Amino acid sequence: MRVKELKDCLWDYQADGIVTVTYFTDMPGTTMALRTTLTLPVTTGRQSKVHPLDGIEGTLMSITVDPAAKCILYGGVLRWRVIGTYIDGANGEIWQTQEFGIGN
């Protein structure tokens, strides 16, 4: 499985109350767990807010948005990059290259 490192998440929203955003991933370990909780402040109109997520890694991710009052989510952008391959030897997984020539 390809491991991803999260960079940040941009939210485009409007909220009458504070909005709690929780981020879950499956790493380290193999079960989904809470990695960080951040809040979106109250707005007087449509607004964008960036949450830094540096250092959070995983192969799976889940995000929960829990508003205290009315909230309109217009969209969001999650930035991440692939940083490696996760191999679990306990599950019998191995990493092996394709066949390749070694020259003349």
Buried (B, 14 or more C-beta within 10 A) or exposed (E): BEBBBBBEBEBBBBBBEBBEBBBBBBBEEEEBEEBBEBBBEBBEEEBEBEBEBEEBBBBEBEEEBEBEEEBEBEEBEBEBEEEEEBEEEEEEEEEEEEEEEEEE
